[in-house]
């Protein structure tokens, strides 16, 4: 089992500096929207507005990830976490907008400043997350091929899998995209993925079940 550890994970100096500068600029840009998000969430479904989730970071270390609540608060009592579907009834009306624009994830800029996350990297997984196989079978995330390798780097706010493929593909396929990012990662590559992510946020397309930008294509044959 992963061990609790809130110490900031180390990053290459250039990437760390880039993350700090980008996160500070991001906070300046999104902070005016936080008050609006706070009010709308509170109005629709009450407290809590901001939630902390135990996420798996680099080398299996556990950290508290910050997020605006996008699901009805009854979902907070679920013992296992299952990825939201396209018309998931657990998502609030306000939450659907927040998820489309990624504003629900914007508090993770704080995690980036703390060094627990980077701007680009494999998405940090929930401790209690499972994947549905068939109609009822559940698979623990840690048992899916590629899990160990993807936790060898600091997790990110955005990544290759989120941009270039449907969010509903099996985890084993998402992990293959994560491993491709690890193989190709560089500061220039990160800048490109961040620029694409900003475009997706402005267009409100994070929840679409296909590549987030219609002209983006990424062949599975490129992934070994």
C-alpha positions in Angstrom: 0.0 0.0 0.0 1.2 3.6 -0.7 2.5 5.4 2.4 1.3 8.8 3.5 4.0 11.4 2.7 3.3 15.1 2.2 6.8 16.1 1.3 7.2 17.8 -2.1 8.5 15.5 -4.8 11.7 16.6 -6.6 11.6 17.8 -10.2 14.4 18.8 -12.6 15.2 22.5 -11.8 14.1 23.9 -15.1 10.7 22.1 -14.9 10.2 23.2 -11.3 10.9 26.8 -12.1 8.6 26.6 -15.1 5.9 25.1 -12.9 6.2 27.8 -10.3 6.1 30.7 -12.7 3.2 29.1 -14.7 1.2 28.3 -11.5 1.6 31.8 -10.1 0.4 33.3 -13.5 -2.5 30.7 -13.5 -3.6 31.7 -10.0 -3.7 35.4 -11.1 -5.9 34.5 -14.1 -8.4 32.1 -12.4 -8.7 33.5 -8.9 -11.5 36.0 -9.9 -13.5 33.0 -11.0 -13.0 31.1 -7.7 -15.4 33.4 -5.8 -18.1 32.9 -8.4 -17.5 29.1 -8.4 -17.6 29.1 -4.6 -21.0 30.9 -4.5 -22.6 28.8 -7.2 -21.6 25.5 -5.7 -22.8 26.7 -2.3 -26.1 27.8 -3.8 -26.8 24.6 -5.6 -25.7 21.9 -3.0 -24.3 23.6 0.1 -21.0 22.8 1.8 -18.3 21.6 1.2 -17.3 23.7 -1.7 -13.6 22.9 -1.8 -12.6 19.3 -1.2 -9.4 17.4 -0.5 -8.8 14.0 -2.0 -6.1 11.5 -1.2 -4.1 11.1 -4.4 -1.2 8.9 -5.4 1.9 10.9 -6.4 5.4 10.1 -7.3 6.8 6.8 -6.1 3.4 6.0 -4.5 3.5 8.9 -2.1 0.1 10.1 -0.9 -0.8 13.8 -0.9 -3.9 15.9 -0.5 -5.2 17.2 -3.9 -7.4 20.2 -3.9 -10.5 20.5 -6.0 -13.8 22.3 -6.3 -16.6 19.8 -5.6 -18.4 19.0 -8.9 -20.6 16.1 -7.7 -23.5 16.0 -5.2 -22.1 15.8 -1.7 -23.7 12.3 -1.2 -20.9 11.0 -3.5 -18.3 11.9 -0.8 -19.4 8.9 1.2 -18.6 6.4 -1.6 -16.1 3.9 -0.5 -14.7 3.3 -4.0 -14.2 5.8 -6.7 -15.5 5.1 -10.2 -14.8 7.5 -13.1 -17.8 9.7 -14.0 -19.7 8.7 -17.1 -20.9 11.0 -19.9 -24.4 11.5 -18.3 -23.4 10.7 -14.7 -26.2 11.7 -12.4 -23.7 12.4 -9.6 -22.5 15.6 -11.3 -24.2 18.8 -10.3 -25.3 21.4 -12.9 -22.6 23.8 -11.7 -20.1 20.9 -11.6 -20.7 20.1 -15.3 -19.7 23.6 -16.3 -16.7 23.4 -14.0 -15.6 20.1 -15.4 -16.0 21.2 -19.0 -13.7 24.2 -18.4 -11.4 22.4 -15.9 -12.1 25.1 -13.3 -12.9 22.3 -10.8 -9.2 21.2 -11.1 -7.8 24.7 -10.9 -7.1 24.6 -7.1 -4.4 22.0 -7.9 -2.3 25.0 -8.9 -1.7 25.1 -5.2 -0.4 21.5 -5.3 1.9 22.6 -8.2 3.3 25.4 -6.0 3.8 22.9 -3.2 5.8 20.6 -5.5 3.4 17.7 -5.2 2.3 18.0 -8.8 3.6 19.4 -12.1 1.7 21.2 -14.9 2.1 18.2 -17.2 2.3 14.5 -16.3 0.1 11.5 -15.6 -3.0 12.4 -13.7 -2.8 11.5 -10.0 -5.0 8.6 -9.2 -7.3 8.3 -6.2 -6.4 5.8 -3.5 -9.8 4.2 -3.7 -10.2 4.3 -7.5 -11.2 1.1 -9.3 -12.0 0.4 -12.9 -15.2 -1.4 -14.0 -14.5 -4.5 -16.1 -17.7 -5.6 -17.8 -20.9 -4.9 -15.8 -19.8 -5.7 -12.3 -16.2 -6.8 -12.0 -13.9 -4.2 -10.5 -10.2 -4.0 -11.0 -7.8 -2.2 -8.6 -5.9 0.6 -10.4 -2.6 -0.7 -9.0 -3.0 -4.0 -10.8 -3.3 -2.5 -14.3 -0.2 -2.8 -16.5 1.8 0.5 -16.5 0.7 1.6 -13.1 4.2 1.3 -11.5 6.0 3.0 -14.3 3.6 6.0 -14.4 4.1 6.7 -10.7 7.9 7.1 -11.4 7.3 10.7 -12.2 5.5 13.6 -10.6 1.8 13.6 -11.6 0.4 16.5 -13.6 -2.6 18.8 -14.1 -2.9 17.8 -17.8 -1.4 15.1 -19.9 -1.2 13.3 -23.2 -4.0 10.9 -22.6 -6.4 13.6 -21.5 -5.9 15.6 -24.7 -5.5 13.0 -27.4 -8.1 10.4 -26.6 -11.6 9.9 -25.1 -11.7 9.9 -21.4 -13.6 6.7 -21.4 -10.9 4.4 -22.9 -9.7 1.6 -20.5 -7.1 2.6 -18.0 -4.5 0.3 -19.5 -4.7 2.4 -22.7 -4.5 5.6 -20.8 -1.5 4.3 -19.0 0.1 3.6 -22.4 -0.3 7.3 -23.2 1.2 8.2 -19.9 4.2 6.0 -20.6 4.7 7.6 -24.0 4.7 11.0 -22.3 7.3 9.9 -19.8 9.5 8.7 -22.7 9.1 11.9 -24.7 8.9 14.5 -21.9 10.8 17.8 -22.2 10.1 21.4 -21.4 9.2 22.1 -25.0 6.8 19.2 -25.1 5.2 20.5 -21.8 4.7 23.9 -23.3 2.9 22.5 -26.3 0.6 20.3 -24.2 -0.1 23.3 -21.9 -1.0 25.5 -24.8 -3.4 22.9 -26.1 -4.9 22.5 -22.7 -5.6 26.2 -22.4 -7.4 26.0 -25.8 -9.5 23.1 -24.5 -10.4 25.0 -21.3 -11.4 28.2 -23.2 -13.6 26.1 -25.6 -15.1 24.1 -22.6 -14.4 20.7 -24.2 -12.8 18.7 -21.4 -15.8 16.5 -21.0 -16.2 15.5 -24.6 -15.8 11.7 -25.3 -13.2 12.0 -28.1 -10.1 14.1 -28.7 -10.7 17.5 -27.2 -9.9 19.4 -30.4 -11.3 18.0 -33.6 -8.0 18.5 -35.5 -6.0 16.6 -32.9 -5.2 13.0 -33.8 -2.8 10.6 -32.2 -2.4 7.1 -33.7 -2.4 4.1 -31.3 0.2 2.7 -33.6 2.6 5.3 -32.2 2.4 3.8 -28.8 4.5 0.8 -28.1 
